[in-house]
Amino acid sequence: MKLLTGLVFCSLVLGVSSQSWFSFLGEAYDGARDMWRAYSDMKEANYKNSDKYFHARGNYDAAQRGPGGAWAAEVIREDD
């Protein structure tokens, strides 16, 4: 658990080094929201074997937010 926490913290620090903390955190929040929206749509669709499409859509939408969104998509994807 300490290793995972350390990796998340290091990736957060490295991602923020090129821009301000507030914009990075805003992008991360919006990216997490994109991932949640894709998950909700997947549950609503309730269609067999559609999970890969919705996961890819959520990752794409989050990554389009910028470095913070890409970081959030990476962290959430690893927890799946």
MILO-22562 format. One record per residue: residue number from 0; x, y, z of N, C-alpha, C in turn; residue in three letters. Coordinates in nm, 2 decimals, decimal comma. Example, Ala and Ser with C-alpha at 12.3 -4.5 7.8 and 13.67 -1.06 7.14 Angstrom:
0  1,32  -0,57  0,78  1,23  -0,45  0,78  1,32  -0,33  0,78  ALA
1  1,28  -0,22  0,71  1,37  -0,11  0,71  1,29  0,00  0,79  SER
//
This chain:
0  0,08  -0,12  0,00  0,00  0,00  0,00  0,09  0,13  0,00  MET
1  0,20  0,12  0,07  0,29  0,24  0,08  0,35  0,26  -0,06  LYS
2  0,38  0,15  -0,13  0,44  0,16  -0,26  0,34  0,23  -0,36  LEU
3  0,21  0,19  -0,36  0,11  0,25  -0,44  0,09  0,39  -0,41  LEU
4  0,08  0,43  -0,28  0,07  0,57  -0,24  0,19  0,65  -0,29  THR
5  0,31  0,59  -0,28  0,43  0,66  -0,32  0,43  0,69  -0,47  GLY
6  0,39  0,59  -0,55  0,38  0,60  -0,69  0,28  0,70  -0,74  LEU
7  0,16  0,70  -0,67  0,06  0,80  -0,71  0,11  0,94  -0,67  VAL
8  0,17  0,96  -0,56  0,23  1,09  -0,52  0,33  1,14  -0,62  PHE
9  0,43  1,05  -0,65  0,53  1,08  -0,75  0,48  1,12  -0,88  CYS
10  0,38  1,05  -0,93  0,32  1,08  -1,06  0,25  1,21  -1,06  SER
11  0,19  1,24  -0,94  0,12  1,37  -0,93  0,22  1,48  -0,93  LEU
12  0,33  1,47  -0,86  0,43  1,57  -0,85  0,49  1,59  -0,99  VAL
13  0,53  1,48  -1,06  0,59  1,50  -1,19  0,49  1,56  -1,29  LEU
14  0,36  1,53  -1,28  0,26  1,59  -1,37  0,24  1,73  -1,35  GLY
15  0,26  1,78  -1,22  0,23  1,91  -1,19  0,35  2,00  -1,21  VAL
16  0,47  1,95  -1,22  0,59  2,03  -1,23  0,59  2,12  -1,35  SER
17  0,51  2,09  -1,46  0,51  2,17  -1,58  0,40  2,28  -1,58  SER
18  0,31  2,28  -1,48  0,20  2,37  -1,48  0,16  2,40  -1,34  GLN
19  0,06  2,48  -1,32  0,02  2,52  -1,18  -0,07  2,41  -1,12  SER
20  -0,07  2,40  -0,99  -0,14  2,30  -0,92  -0,29  2,31  -0,94  TRP
21  -0,34  2,43  -0,95  -0,49  2,45  -0,96  -0,54  2,39  -1,10  PHE
22  -0,47  2,42  -1,20  -0,51  2,38  -1,33  -0,50  2,22  -1,34  SER
23  -0,39  2,17  -1,29  -0,37  2,02  -1,29  -0,48  1,95  -1,21  PHE
24  -0,51  2,01  -1,09  -0,62  1,94  -1,01  -0,76  1,96  -1,08  LEU
25  -0,78  2,07  -1,14  -0,91  2,09  -1,21  -0,92  1,99  -1,33  GLY
26  -0,81  1,97  -1,40  -0,81  1,87  -1,51  -0,83  1,73  -1,46  GLU
27  -0,77  1,70  -1,35  -0,78  1,57  -1,29  -0,92  1,54  -1,24  ALA
28  -0,98  1,65  -1,18  -1,12  1,63  -1,14  -1,22  1,61  -1,26  TYR
29  -1,20  1,69  -1,36  -1,28  1,68  -1,48  -1,26  1,54  -1,55  ASP
30  -1,13  1,50  -1,55  -1,10  1,37  -1,61  -1,17  1,25  -1,53  GLY
31  -1,17  1,26  -1,40  -1,23  1,16  -1,32  -1,38  1,17  -1,34  ALA
32  -1,44  1,29  -1,36  -1,58  1,30  -1,39  -1,61  1,23  -1,53  ARG
33  -1,52  1,25  -1,63  -1,54  1,19  -1,76  -1,54  1,03  -1,74  ASP
34  -1,45  0,98  -1,66  -1,45  0,84  -1,64  -1,58  0,79  -1,57  MET
35  -1,63  0,87  -1,47  -1,75  0,83  -1,41  -1,87  0,83  -1,50  TRP
36  -1,87  0,93  -1,59  -1,98  0,94  -1,69  -1,98  0,82  -1,78  ARG
37  -1,87  0,78  -1,82  -1,86  0,66  -1,91  -1,90  0,54  -1,84  ALA
38  -1,86  0,53  -1,71  -1,91  0,41  -1,63  -2,06  0,41  -1,61  TYR
39  -2,12  0,53  -1,58  -2,26  0,54  -1,57  -2,33  0,50  -1,70  SER
40  -2,28  0,55  -1,81  -2,34  0,52  -1,94  -2,33  0,37  -1,97  ASP
41  -2,22  0,30  -1,92  -2,21  0,16  -1,94  -2,31  0,08  -1,86  MET
42  -2,33  0,13  -1,74  -2,43  0,06  -1,65  -2,57  0,08  -1,71  LYS
43  -2,60  0,20  -1,76  -2,73  0,23  -1,82  -2,76  0,15  -1,95  GLU
44  -2,65  0,14  -2,03  -2,67  0,06  -2,16  -2,70  -0,08  -2,13  ALA
45  -2,63  -0,14  -2,02  -2,65  -0,28  -1,98  -2,65  -0,37  -2,10  ASN
46  -2,54  -0,36  -2,18  -2,53  -0,44  -2,30  -2,40  -0,53  -2,29  TYR
47  -2,42  -0,65  -2,31  -2,31  -0,75  -2,29  -2,19  -0,72  -2,38  LYS
48  -2,07  -0,73  -2,31  -1,94  -0,70  -2,38  -1,92  -0,56  -2,43  ASN
49  -1,99  -0,46  -2,37  -1,97  -0,33  -2,42  -1,87  -0,25  -2,33  SER
50  -1,82  -0,32  -2,22  -1,73  -0,25  -2,13  -1,61  -0,19  -2,19  ASP
51  -1,55  -0,26  -2,28  -1,42  -0,21  -2,34  -1,45  -0,08  -2,42  LYS
52  -1,56  -0,07  -2,48  -1,59  0,06  -2,55  -1,60  0,17  -2,45  TYR
53  -1,68  0,15  -2,35  -1,70  0,26  -2,25  -1,57  0,30  -2,17  PHE
54  -1,49  0,20  -2,14  -1,36  0,23  -2,08  -1,27  0,31  -2,17  HIS
55  -1,27  0,27  -2,30  -1,19  0,34  -2,39  -1,24  0,49  -2,41  ALA
56  -1,37  0,50  -2,41  -1,43  0,64  -2,43  -1,40  0,72  -2,31  ARG
57  -1,41  0,66  -2,19  -1,38  0,74  -2,07  -1,23  0,78  -2,06  GLY
58  -1,14  0,69  -2,10  -1,00  0,72  -2,10  -0,97  0,83  -2,20  ASN
59  -1,03  0,82  -2,32  -1,01  0,92  -2,42  -1,05  1,06  -2,38  TYR
60  -1,18  1,06  -2,33  -1,23  1,19  -2,28  -1,15  1,25  -2,17  ASP
61  -1,11  1,17  -2,08  -1,02  1,22  -1,97  -0,89  1,27  -2,02  ALA
62  -0,83  1,20  -2,11  -0,69  1,24  -2,16  -0,70  1,37  -2,24  ALA
63  -0,81  1,39  -2,30  -0,83  1,52  -2,38  -0,83  1,64  -2,29  GLN
64  -0,85  1,62  -2,16  -0,85  1,74  -2,07  -0,72  1,80  -2,05  ARG
65  -0,61  1,72  -2,07  -0,48  1,77  -2,05  -0,40  1,67  -1,96  GLY
66  -0,28  1,72  -1,91  -0,20  1,63  -1,83  -0,27  1,58  -1,70  PRO
67  -0,36  1,66  -1,64  -0,43  1,62  -1,52  -0,53  1,52  -1,55  GLY
68  -0,60  1,53  -1,66  -0,70  1,43  -1,70  -0,64  1,30  -1,74  GLY
69  -0,52  1,31  -1,81  -0,45  1,19  -1,84  -0,40  1,11  -1,72  ALA
70  -0,35  1,19  -1,62  -0,31  1,13  -1,50  -0,43  1,06  -1,43  TRP
71  -0,54  1,13  -1,42  -0,66  1,07  -1,36  -0,70  0,94  -1,43  ALA
72  -0,70  0,94  -1,56  -0,74  0,82  -1,64  -0,64  0,71  -1,61  ALA
73  -0,51  0,74  -1,60  -0,41  0,64  -1,57  -0,43  0,58  -1,43  GLU
74  -0,46  0,66  -1,33  -0,48  0,61  -1,19  -0,60  0,53  -1,18  VAL
75  -0,71  0,58  -1,24  -0,84  0,50  -1,23  -0,83  0,37  -1,31  ILE
76  -0,76  0,38  -1,43  -0,75  0,25  -1,51  -0,67  0,15  -1,43  ARG
77  -0,57  0,18  -1,36  -0,49  0,09  -1,29  -0,57  0,02  -1,17  GLU
78  -0,67  0,09  -1,12  -0,75  0,03  -1,01  -0,85  -0,07  -1,06  ASP
79  -0,88  -0,07  -1,19  -0,98  -0,17  -1,24  -0,94  -0,31  -1,23  ASP
//
